[in-house]
Amino acid sequence: MSTTTFTIEGRGLKLQTADDVKEFIETILGMDALENVILSGNTFGVEACRALAAALAKKPLLKVANFSDIFTGRLKSEIPDCLVAFGDALKDKEHLVELNLSDNAFGAAGVIPLVEFLTTNRNLQVLKLNNNGLGITGGKVLAEALMTAHEKNVAEGKKSSLRVVIAGRNRLENGSAPDLAKAFAAHGTLTHVAMPQNGIRMEGIEALAAGLTNCPGLEILDLQDNTFTARGCRAFATALPTWPELKRLNFGECLLSNKGTILLSHALALGKNPKIESLDFTYGEMKEDGVLELAAAISEHLPNLTSLELNGNQVEEDSAAIDAIRDALAKHDHGDALGELDDMEDVESEDESGSGSDSSSDSDKEDDDELADLASKLKV
């Protein structure tokens, strides 16, 4: 058995009382070098949580607390007391870098008990709150807690430690996305942000783009299955050049629009994101001219791209545009980087800007002018 990790992951245990967890508490107390605790895949009542929390409070070297999926079948009224107990136990842990509470359906009521922890323990680097049903209210509470932590850091002359925020499948929507964007901008240290499947529409997408420009070290961005349209793409086209460390970009299933993908491709063609390894524009309403623009950007400026997903777009698998994509990838010895194209949409007879090369050229110029204008107005 590891001397630094305690785990009962995935055992499906139903633990209600302090006596139910007595054996585990004895083990924890006997581990002087305990750094990692994994309780995932079991279900705990209030008494059990309080007993475990009391034991964890005595472990000063804790680094990772994985409490994902630990409240299955519990009443929502029970969960806040459990979270208060764990938060109190962890708030003074100087070495704690990761807290994972994903897959616990506690909603907004579950965030409130975490506020004191989030504003007190400012050593945390990784916060995972995926699939918690936070909703707009929970998102706002989370954003306010992060802002308070930032303000305390400023008062103490301390740089933020926060690096990773995972908050997918929470219905954050436009109602809380701008608040979270403001918090991200304030911290300015994020390297990984994942907020897929949150019902965020164009206004919220614009706010996130603007906020994240203040995080120049951003490496991974996942906004899959939100709604961009060309409006959201304009904002992210402006933001892309501010992330020279970017490695993974997931805008799959975001209704990018063909014009939007052209704007994004033009931004990538500026050569400011040479480290990108993975790109997902699936189901983005791309057409042949949009794919050709992306191929040009890949050919000249994305030498490290080893994973490209374009399935579900409006272009034939055997088209000249897809051939151009394959050629661009092969130029960098990544000929196998393109994913499956087995669900491409029917190609429409006319593209968005109408037929004719002059019209297309004029549209491209307008897009470039628009991108330049947005960039000039951007406040980083």
Secondary structure, DSSP 4 states (H G I P E B T S, - for coil): --SSEEE-TT---EE-STGGGHHHHHHHHT-TT--EEE-TTSEE-HHHHHHHHHHHTT-TT--EEE--S--TT--TTTHHHHHHHHHHHHTT-TT--EEE-TT---HHHHHGGGHHHHHH-TT--EEE--S---HHHHHHHHHHHHHHHHHHHHHHT------EEE--SS--HHHHHHHHHHHHHHH---SEEE--SS---HHHHHHHHHHHTT-TT--EEE-TTS--HHHHHHHHHHHGGG-TT--EEE-TTS---HHHHHHHHHHHTTS--TT--EEE-TTS---HHHHHHHHHHHHHH-TT--EEE-TTSSS-TTSHHHHHHHHHHHHTT-TT-B---TTPPPPPSS-TT-SSHHHHHHHHHHHHHHHHHHHHH---
